[in-house]
């Protein structure tokens, strides 16, 4: 398995009981066993979030195939072994994700 780092785009099974879907997210912090990840969703709704548009430079770099919205409630603590690297989040959207991530810490769930 390739080494993971902060800003890496990753795929993982969201097996925390909420939907069981395979998600694409961004590593926001990483430790020996777990990483803090914020994952994207296809549906847009009101409230704090960051949108990455389909076909944009960021979407291509992160291997996103459609417009994706990142919300505070989509922050997860995921076992590192469950993460598959699929790209890298560019610096500008990553800085924007930090604010969404900070708000999301209160919604934290663990996977794995």
Number of C-alpha atoms within 10 A of each C-alpha: 7 7 8 18 16 16 22 24 27 24 20 22 17 20 15 14 8 7 9 11 12 12 15 25 30 28 27 22 15 17 11 7 11 19 25 24 28 30 26 22 16 11 9 14 9 6 8 14 20 19 18 19 16 15 14 13 12 20 21 17 16 23 19 21 11 15 17 21 19 24 24 23 19 21 28 26 21 25 18 20 13 15 22 18 21 17 21 21 25 16 11 9 14 21 12 13 23 13 14 21 26 12 16 18 17 11 12 16 14 15 17 14
